Amino acid sequence: MSVSLESCPALVLNADFRPLSYYPLSLWPWQEAVKAVFLDRVNILSEYDRKIQSPTFEMRLPSVVALKKYIAPSRTPAFTRFNVFLRDRFSCQYCGCREDLTFDHVIPRSRGGRTTWENVVAACAPCNLFKGGRMPKSAGMLPRRWPQAPSVRELQENGRAFPPRHLHETWRDYLYWDTELEP
């Protein structure tokens, strides 16, 4: 049985051999990895058994590639809904639930609260609806952890707590999770 090409993404490492990101894990579809090889932008560190071929060419698909030029990581993470959830470890900051997450302004916008790292937390929909436009004390809902701007390192560390469902064995030497990798 042949492995489908779509199930052969390449793990992308920076020139220092660290993943560009842990969550989401820096993966390229096989087409992007092959293109980068031909453009001489990456070094192949590991390959799948799966091959691609044309009448005049054949190559094994890269499973791990490293960029030839180092990309300096951003010093400050972008303020996005995903990064707020990642900072808050995908759990409601009021009840701890991990379902139906939204984001809540601790000081409501109607009370002058701004959409910033320091005022937004992950909240499940029921908690967000219950709190509504009230201040945390009057709603009896103080966040478990008061919001603050995370560092890139903090987000990377939090991302490591959420390994993807499938990690190919050839990625083992480049990723650092406390979980067993699937075969």
Steps between C-alpha positions, in 0.01 A plus 500: 500500500638839397501793742308800364701809416274710723612298801864598438548854633851624569600626843664840444790600721680829517869508412575431869304171471212615721142490371376834372204446733366228725135594497399487233788274411699639207409263219499545124298292254723273292471735199644796696785287635593372152483853358731629778746218424510596132539870585793400727339666804515195729716204591330161519564339838271200470279337238189289475506165320247650255644618167383737232614462144477628148634334184846647565511555875432320828535608862388392844273750673669706770359440849725752680657807341710782645505848357837610366447858619413564863170677561511702820188426706272790573582665831138563585216269409213630293178567687263248344209295628707182455793644700266609781368142517855365490613737777204384710571135412167455322299524820241742633664735746185504713399132531779301332275350230666420166184501286339774291770764563452867422693795621385732772596855586571489874409868520209510253533716192181677611696611810804621306687168486731462204581201281853441627704215647445653845118502474398193300472140624374173359149432631248230424177629346288435815742696724531779244120529475456486878761771560358715221588868532566485874830567672676186633427569869133582451458183292693300762731384223868578542728338242707210632804671355495874437573565132836631385697512179683167453851462369565300184675246723192465723279431198752247368508324838121498518489360146717209607224398739275427201681258267329425171310174465758358263876546519709312248789296641755695290406815693594347837849653525373852432195523725484504876172374641446275798276270301571189299507553126267297283660256256 
